[in-house]
């Protein structure tokens, strides 16, 4: 049994995910940055970090709860060049 499990503090969850995006999702400088298609938006961390690098970001999220969190996070931060969709 793994006794060294760690969990994200819900109060800092968004900040933790934003740092993960900064550390993990590197966008090459030499690509044309007109459109980004994000599959699995989760709570919007990628869009919050990278919205200034693309003219448009189109995001898809299957989870209604994650979708609602992403919309809330994106609206709170005034990001207008993002289109989010959820199935159904």
PAMAR-569582 format. One record per residue (C-alpha): residue number from 1; chain; z, x, y. Coordinates in steps of 0.2 Angstrom, whole numbers, plus 5000, padded with zeros to 4 digits. Layout:
<atoms>
> NUM  A  Z  X  Y
...
</atoms>
This chain:
<atoms>
> 1  A  5000  5000  5000
> 2  A  4995  5007  5017
> 3  A  5011  5007  5028
> 4  A  5002  5016  5043
> 5  A  4992  5001  5049
> 6  A  4991  4999  5068
> 7  A  4985  4984  5077
> 8  A  4978  4982  5095
> 9  A  4991  4976  5108
> 10  A  4983  4959  5113
> 11  A  4988  4963  5131
> 12  A  4977  4978  5131
> 13  A  4964  4972  5119
> 14  A  4949  4971  5131
> 15  A  4954  4988  5138
> 16  A  4955  4996  5121
> 17  A  4938  4989  5116
> 18  A  4930  4995  5133
> 19  A  4936  5012  5129
> 20  A  4929  5011  5111
> 21  A  4912  5006  5119
> 22  A  4913  5021  5131
> 23  A  4917  5033  5117
> 24  A  4905  5026  5104
> 25  A  4889  5018  5111
> 26  A  4880  5031  5120
> 27  A  4864  5026  5129
> 28  A  4851  5040  5130
> 29  A  4845  5044  5148
> 30  A  4827  5045  5143
> 31  A  4824  5027  5138
> 32  A  4818  5013  5149
> 33  A  4832  5002  5153
> 34  A  4824  4985  5157
> 35  A  4832  4974  5143
> 36  A  4846  4976  5131
> 37  A  4848  4965  5116
> 38  A  4866  4965  5110
> 39  A  4869  4957  5093
> 40  A  4887  4953  5091
> 41  A  4894  4952  5109
> 42  A  4912  4950  5103
> 43  A  4922  4948  5119
> 44  A  4909  4956  5130
> 45  A  4916  4974  5131
> 46  A  4898  4982  5130
> 47  A  4891  4971  5144
> 48  A  4906  4975  5155
> 49  A  4904  4994  5153
> 50  A  4885  4994  5153
> 51  A  4878  4980  5164
> 52  A  4874  4992  5178
> 53  A  4862  5002  5166
> 54  A  4850  4988  5162
> 55  A  4841  4975  5172
> 56  A  4845  4962  5159
> 57  A  4857  4960  5144
> 58  A  4854  4946  5131
> 59  A  4869  4944  5120
> 60  A  4871  4934  5104
> 61  A  4888  4930  5097
> 62  A  4891  4919  5081
> 63  A  4910  4916  5084
> 64  A  4914  4902  5096
> 65  A  4931  4910  5100
> 66  A  4923  4927  5104
> 67  A  4909  4919  5114
> 68  A  4921  4909  5125
> 69  A  4931  4925  5128
> 70  A  4915  4935  5132
> 71  A  4910  4921  5144
> 72  A  4927  4922  5153
> 73  A  4927  4941  5154
> 74  A  4910  4942  5161
> 75  A  4913  4928  5174
> 76  A  4929  4936  5179
> 77  A  4920  4952  5183
> 78  A  4905  4944  5192
> 79  A  4891  4950  5180
> 80  A  4876  4939  5183
> 81  A  4862  4949  5174
> 82  A  4868  4943  5157
> 83  A  4862  4929  5146
> 84  A  4874  4924  5131
> 85  A  4870  4913  5117
> 86  A  4879  4906  5102
> 87  A  4872  4897  5087
> 88  A  4874  4878  5087
</atoms>
